[in-house]
């Protein structure tokens, strides 16, 4: 990808990255099933084990409010949230977002979660590969970062498989599970637009 001095593009809502059996669609606030899936994912014990949002959603109203905040940030160009779906059936499998978009330094932070029934199928790996390629080509970003709590080995494997190199450990960079008065370390991974793209099809074929 050629590098220029131009600012990254604003995410277009009509663009839905797809491939590897997935489609990255938009969350629809008017679709009750979307709000329910969001709440189920964000209240899942495995999600709460590794993430402590500033505002914890506990009911549909809280989930919808969180989705509204996300939509407002997306409209401002600060993030690009996607609903991970099965390409054939349209079933919601999880969420992935290109967040904290910095248009000056052309960087962003990627985060994701999957619903319990989607785990063990490399959904996060496939979604991250799609989102990264989209961010580099559609938004013109140069650096994508991915951070996960120390000990989250599954997320570490996802990052490495998708070409996000481990760059070090950030001390006390995120909240402990279920707390906002204690902190834990974070593994930092990153991928540059100039890094070689991983051969994901070959990786997935190995099972």
HUTA-V888692 format. One record per backbone hydrogen bond with DSSP energy under -1.0 kcal/mol. CO is the residue of the C=O (numbers start at 1). NH is the residue of the N-H. E is the energy in kcal/mol with one decimal. If there is no record, write none. Layout:
CO_NH_E ; CO_NH_E
//
This chain:
12_15_-1.5 ; 17_24_-3.3 ; 19_22_-2.1 ; 21_87_-2.2 ; 22_19_-2.4 ; 23_85_-2.2 ; 25_83_-3.7 ; 28_31_-1.5 ; 31_35_-1.8 ; 32_36_-2.5 ; 33_37_-2.1 ; 34_38_-2.5 ; 35_39_-2.4 ; 36_40_-2.4 ; 37_41_-2.3 ; 38_42_-2.4 ; 39_43_-1.5 ; 44_48_-2.4 ; 45_49_-1.6 ; 46_50_-1.0 ; 47_51_-1.5 ; 59_63_-2.3 ; 60_64_-2.7 ; 61_65_-2.1 ; 62_66_-2.0 ; 63_67_-2.1 ; 64_68_-2.1 ; 65_69_-2.2 ; 66_70_-2.1 ; 67_71_-2.3 ; 68_72_-2.3 ; 69_73_-2.1 ; 70_74_-2.3 ; 71_75_-2.3 ; 72_76_-1.3 ; 73_78_-2.5 ; 74_77_-1.4 ; 78_101_-2.4 ; 80_98_-2.1 ; 82_96_-2.1 ; 83_25_-2.5 ; 84_93_-3.6 ; 84_94_-1.2 ; 85_23_-2.0 ; 86_90_-2.5 ; 91_86_-1.9 ; 93_115_-2.8 ; 94_84_-2.0 ; 95_113_-2.4 ; 96_82_-2.3 ; 97_111_-2.0 ; 98_80_-2.1 ; 99_109_-3.2 ; 102_106_-1.1 ; 102_107_-1.4 ; 106_142_-3.0 ; 106_143_-2.1 ; 107_102_-2.9 ; 108_145_-2.7 ; 109_99_-3.4 ; 111_97_-2.9 ; 113_95_-2.9 ; 115_118_-1.8 ; 116_119_-1.2 ; 122_126_-2.4 ; 123_127_-2.7 ; 124_128_-2.5 ; 125_129_-2.1 ; 126_130_-1.9 ; 127_131_-2.8 ; 128_132_-2.6 ; 129_133_-2.1 ; 130_134_-2.3 ; 131_135_-2.5 ; 132_136_-2.2 ; 133_137_-2.1 ; 134_138_-3.0 ; 135_141_-1.9 ; 142_193_-2.5 ; 143_108_-1.2 ; 144_191_-2.4 ; 145_110_-3.1 ; 146_189_-2.9 ; 148_187_-2.8 ; 149_152_-2.2 ; 151_153_-2.0 ; 152_156_-1.7 ; 153_157_-2.2 ; 154_158_-2.0 ; 155_159_-2.4 ; 156_160_-2.3 ; 157_161_-2.6 ; 158_162_-1.7 ; 159_164_-2.9 ; 160_163_-1.7 ; 165_190_-1.9 ; 168_188_-2.8 ; 170_186_-2.3 ; 174_184_-3.0 ; 176_179_-2.1 ; 182_176_-2.2 ; 184_174_-1.6 ; 185_150_-2.3 ; 186_170_-3.3 ; 187_148_-1.7 ; 188_167_-3.4 ; 189_146_-2.7 ; 190_165_-1.9 ; 191_144_-2.6 ; 192_195_-1.5 ; 198_200_-1.9 ; 199_203_-1.7 ; 200_204_-3.1 ; 201_205_-1.9 ; 202_206_-1.0 ; 204_207_-1.2
//
